[in-house]
Every structure is written in structure tokens, then in C-alpha cells.
Amino acid sequence: MSINGIFGVTLPRKKFFIISCIGGAIGGALVALLGVKLFIFGGLGVFQYPCFIDPATNDVSGMYNGMIVSAVAFAAGFGMAFPLYKDEAPKAVAASETTTAGDIALSVAQEESAAPTLKREILSSPLTGEVVALSDVPDEVFSGGVLGKGAAVNPAEGKVVAPADAEITTLFPTGHAIGMKTSNGAEILIHIGPDTVKMNGDGFKTHVQQGDRVKKSRLRIEFDIAKIKAAGYPTFNTINFV
């Protein structure tokens, strides 16, 4: 699974990340049981299967067993995930076009699963800078709405503050992303720059721990804009409602 697939799709959804790990464990156990061996390193995906052919004897049974392992692991993951998946409630986000000193207000209308009424919450901006459309972010995981509706900010200052009183539900060790749940139940993911996970925490400093309860407008993360640019990554900060 790619880094974007893990950090951008499965990990924020928690239970689906666990399911993918279980599916991988089942596949690994079956590899050991069938004695599947990798003789060379090759391509990814289906191009990996020929690497299971024994070059000394031209025995192709390893390739067929590898295909069986893939099918079983996929079926196991799909079988566990399908009954648990459901479309998320409709969400609407509105944001002003610019923000200075963090005074932008993001409006979230979130449908409650237990009632047909809409719950509305106003969040202050966690960043200072220019607000841009999420579709303009140069990363398809975010611009395509995979992580939900939201907005993006081209930061003028390398600081992330809490947009509301909230609990820190996810804090990546690299400090490039943080997830929180507000007191009213809105779930928010703030991601500092696409692909910045590859910086391995260089230029990021956290002021919070996972599980902490934080107050609105308190500093949570500092990041070095110059270092992110020097590493060749866009500095757009995405704010997603997951």
C-alpha cells in the first residue's frame, strides 16, 4: 500500500486501516504455509508475480501460489470492509477567500446519523494565510475530495492553532498532520503540505500529544515554510472534514 493510501485514506478511518493490516497478515501467513519464495525483486502489482518463478528449475508453481495469496488476502479484506462501509453524511463547507491573523470562519453543516436534522458548527481558521479551493491543491488525494470536503490555506505563518475546543485524536509522529474532534463532534484533519511525510519530521515541531484536550486558538504545531519549499514540496495546508 502506498504512503498516500495509508496516511491519506485508511489510517484516518481507523477501522479500515486495521482491516487492511489483518488482510495483509492473512496473506503473509498463507505465503509461509504454501512456501512461496521471491527469487528476484521486480515490478509492483501484477508484475511481481513472475518473480516467484524458480529460475533454476523454471517451476511456476510459486507464481500461481502468489496469485492465490493475493486473491485470498483481497477477499478477506473486502469481506471485512464491505459490511462496515457506508456513505458519509453530506457535508457542506463555506470559507471566506482570505484570512489574516487566523480570523477566518469555516462553517460545517454535518448530518447526524441518529437524527435527520443538521448540526452546524463555526470553526475559526487554524492557519493564517490565503484560502484557496481544495481542488487547486496539487495532490489528487486532497483535490479529489478523498478525505472529504474542506479548504486549503497557502500559509503566511508556520503555525497551526486549534480551530475550536477539541480532543486530539490523531497526531502523526512526523508532525506533518493532526486530527481532532471538536466538542460538538466535528472531525477535522489538518495536513501541512502534500507529501511532507517524506521529510520525516524535519522542520516540524508539535506542542500537543495524542489524546490531549485543547482550547481554541492555542498553538498546536509549528512548521518551517522555508524548509518545506527547499525540499520541493508545496506549502498548501489542507483542512478536511472527515
C-alpha positions as CSV (number, residue, x, y, z in Angstrom):
1,M,0.0,0.0,0.0
2,S,1.4,3.4,-0.9
3,I,2.2,6.1,1.7
4,N,-0.7,8.2,0.4
5,G,-3.0,5.2,0.7
6,I,-2.0,4.6,4.3
7,F,-1.9,8.1,5.7
8,G,-4.4,9.7,3.4
9,V,-7.2,7.0,3.1
10,T,-7.1,4.1,5.6
11,L,-5.4,5.5,8.7
12,P,-7.8,8.4,9.2
13,R,-10.7,5.9,9.0
14,K,-9.0,3.7,11.7
15,K,-11.1,0.5,11.3
16,F,-10.3,0.2,7.6
17,F,-6.6,0.5,8.4
18,I,-6.9,-2.3,10.9
19,I,-8.8,-4.4,8.4
20,S,-6.0,-3.8,5.8
21,C,-3.4,-5.0,8.4
22,I,-5.5,-8.1,9.1
23,G,-5.8,-8.8,5.4
24,G,-2.0,-8.5,5.0
25,A,-1.4,-10.8,8.0
26,I,-3.6,-13.4,6.4
27,G,-1.7,-13.1,3.2
28,G,1.6,-13.4,5.0
29,A,0.5,-16.5,6.9
30,L,-0.6,-18.1,3.6
31,V,2.8,-17.3,2.0
32,A,4.5,-19.1,4.8
33,L,2.1,-22.1,4.6
34,L,2.5,-22.5,0.8
35,G,6.2,-21.9,0.9
36,V,6.1,-19.1,-1.6
37,K,9.6,-17.7,-2.3
38,L,10.6,-14.5,-4.0
39,F,13.7,-15.2,-6.2
40,I,14.3,-11.7,-7.6
41,F,13.0,-8.1,-7.0
42,G,10.8,-6.9,-9.8
43,G,8.0,-4.6,-10.5
44,L,5.0,-3.8,-8.4
45,G,1.4,-5.2,-8.6
46,V,0.9,-8.0,-11.2
47,F,4.4,-7.5,-12.4
48,Q,5.7,-9.0,-9.2
49,Y,4.2,-12.5,-9.9
50,P,7.0,-13.7,-12.3
51,C,9.5,-13.0,-9.5
52,F,8.1,-16.1,-7.8
53,I,9.3,-18.4,-10.7
54,D,12.3,-20.6,-9.7
55,P,15.0,-19.6,-12.2
56,A,16.9,-22.9,-11.6
57,T,14.0,-25.2,-12.4
58,N,11.6,-22.9,-14.2
59,D,9.0,-24.1,-11.7
60,V,6.0,-21.7,-12.0
61,S,4.0,-23.1,-9.0
62,G,5.3,-20.3,-6.8
63,M,3.8,-17.7,-9.2
64,Y,0.4,-19.4,-9.1
65,N,0.5,-19.7,-5.3
66,G,1.4,-16.0,-5.2
67,M,-1.7,-15.2,-7.2
68,I,-3.8,-17.4,-4.8
69,V,-2.3,-15.5,-1.8
70,S,-3.3,-12.1,-3.4
71,A,-6.8,-13.3,-4.1
72,V,-7.3,-14.6,-0.6
73,A,-5.9,-11.5,1.1
74,F,-8.1,-9.3,-1.1
75,A,-11.2,-11.3,-0.5
76,A,-10.5,-11.3,3.3
77,G,-10.1,-7.5,3.4
78,F,-13.1,-6.9,1.1
79,G,-15.2,-9.3,3.1
80,M,-14.5,-7.5,6.4
81,A,-14.7,-3.9,5.0
82,F,-17.8,-4.2,2.8
83,P,-20.3,-4.8,5.7
84,L,-18.9,-1.9,7.6
85,Y,-18.7,0.7,4.8
86,K,-21.4,3.3,4.4
87,D,-21.6,6.6,2.6
88,E,-20.7,9.5,4.8
89,A,-23.3,12.1,5.7
90,P,-23.4,15.1,3.4
91,K,-21.2,17.9,4.5
92,A,-21.1,21.5,3.3
93,V,-18.2,23.8,3.9
94,A,-18.0,27.6,3.3
95,A,-15.0,29.7,3.8
96,S,-14.1,33.3,3.1
97,E,-11.5,33.9,0.4
98,T,-8.7,35.4,2.6
99,T,-7.7,35.1,6.2
100,T,-5.4,37.3,8.3
101,A,-4.4,36.6,11.9
102,G,-6.5,33.5,11.9
103,D,-9.8,35.2,11.9
104,I,-11.4,33.2,9.1
105,A,-14.6,31.2,10.0
106,L,-15.2,27.8,8.5
107,S,-18.8,26.7,8.6
108,V,-19.6,23.0,8.7
109,A,-23.0,21.5,8.3
110,Q,-22.8,17.9,9.4
111,E,-25.8,15.5,9.3
112,E,-26.1,13.5,12.4
113,S,-26.6,9.7,11.9
114,A,-29.1,9.5,14.7
115,A,-31.4,12.3,13.5
116,P,-32.4,13.9,10.2
117,T,-31.6,17.4,11.4
118,L,-28.4,19.2,10.5
119,K,-25.9,20.2,13.2
120,R,-24.0,23.4,12.4
121,E,-20.6,24.4,13.8
122,I,-18.5,27.5,13.2
123,L,-14.7,27.0,13.4
124,S,-12.0,29.6,13.4
125,S,-9.2,29.2,10.9
126,P,-6.3,27.1,12.2
127,L,-3.9,29.0,10.0
128,T,-3.0,32.5,8.8
129,G,-2.8,32.9,5.0
130,E,-4.7,32.9,1.7
131,V,-7.6,30.5,1.4
132,V,-7.8,28.6,-1.9
133,A,-10.1,25.9,-3.2
134,L,-9.3,22.4,-2.2
135,S,-9.4,21.4,-5.9
136,D,-6.4,23.6,-6.5
137,V,-4.1,21.6,-4.2
138,P,-1.5,19.7,-6.3
139,D,-2.3,16.3,-4.8
140,E,-5.2,14.2,-6.1
141,V,-5.9,12.7,-2.6
142,F,-6.9,16.1,-1.3
143,S,-8.1,17.9,-4.5
144,G,-10.3,14.9,-5.4
145,G,-12.1,15.0,-2.1
146,V,-10.9,11.6,-1.0
147,L,-10.6,12.8,2.6
148,G,-13.8,14.8,2.5
149,K,-14.8,18.3,1.9
150,G,-12.7,21.2,3.1
151,A,-10.5,24.1,2.3
152,A,-6.8,24.8,1.8
153,V,-4.6,27.7,3.0
154,N,-1.4,29.0,1.5
155,P,0.2,29.9,4.8
156,A,1.8,33.2,5.6
157,E,3.0,31.9,9.0
158,G,4.2,28.4,10.1
159,K,1.8,27.9,12.9
160,V,-1.3,25.7,13.3
161,V,-3.7,26.5,16.1
162,A,-6.8,24.7,17.3
163,P,-9.9,25.9,15.4
164,A,-12.2,25.0,18.4
165,D,-12.1,23.3,21.7
166,A,-11.3,19.7,20.7
167,E,-9.6,16.4,21.5
168,I,-6.5,15.4,19.6
169,T,-7.5,12.1,18.0
170,T,-4.5,11.6,15.6
171,L,-1.0,13.0,15.7
172,F,1.5,11.7,13.2
173,P,5.0,11.2,14.6
174,T,6.4,13.3,11.8
175,G,4.3,16.3,12.9
176,H,3.0,16.9,9.4
177,A,-0.6,16.2,10.1
178,I,-3.0,16.3,13.0
179,G,-6.6,15.1,13.5
180,M,-9.0,16.4,16.1
181,K,-12.6,16.0,17.2
182,T,-14.4,19.1,18.4
183,S,-16.6,19.2,21.5
184,N,-19.6,19.3,19.2
185,G,-18.5,16.2,17.3
186,A,-16.9,17.6,14.1
187,E,-13.9,15.6,12.9
188,I,-11.1,17.6,11.4
189,L,-7.8,16.6,9.7
190,I,-5.2,19.3,9.1
191,H,-2.4,18.3,6.7
192,I,0.6,20.5,6.3
193,G,1.7,20.3,2.7
194,P,1.3,17.4,0.3
195,D,3.9,14.6,0.7
196,T,5.6,16.3,3.6
197,V,5.6,12.9,5.4
198,K,8.7,12.3,3.4
199,M,10.5,15.0,5.4
200,N,10.4,12.6,8.4
201,G,9.6,15.5,10.9
202,D,12.4,17.8,9.8
203,G,11.1,21.3,10.1
204,F,8.0,20.4,12.2
205,K,7.5,20.9,16.0
206,T,4.5,19.7,17.9
207,H,3.1,21.2,21.1
208,V,0.5,18.6,21.8
209,Q,0.1,14.8,22.3
210,Q,-2.5,12.4,21.0
211,G,-5.4,12.2,23.5
212,D,-4.9,15.8,24.8
213,R,-7.9,18.1,25.1
214,V,-7.0,21.6,23.7
215,K,-8.5,25.0,23.8
216,K,-9.5,27.1,20.7
217,S,-6.7,29.2,19.2
218,R,-3.9,27.5,21.2
219,L,-0.7,26.7,19.3
220,R,-0.6,23.0,18.3
221,I,2.1,22.7,15.6
222,E,4.9,24.9,14.2
223,F,6.4,24.3,10.8
224,D,9.3,25.8,8.8
225,I,7.8,27.1,5.5
226,A,11.3,27.8,4.0
227,K,12.4,24.1,4.7
228,I,9.3,22.7,3.1
229,K,9.9,24.9,0.0
230,A,13.6,24.0,-0.1
231,A,12.6,20.3,0.0
232,G,10.5,20.8,-3.1
233,Y,7.0,20.4,-1.6
234,P,4.0,22.7,-1.9
235,T,3.1,24.5,1.3
236,F,-0.6,24.3,0.9
237,N,-2.2,23.3,4.2
238,T,-5.4,21.3,3.8
239,I,-8.3,21.4,6.3
240,N,-10.6,18.4,5.8
241,F,-13.8,17.4,7.5
242,V,-13.6,13.7,7.7
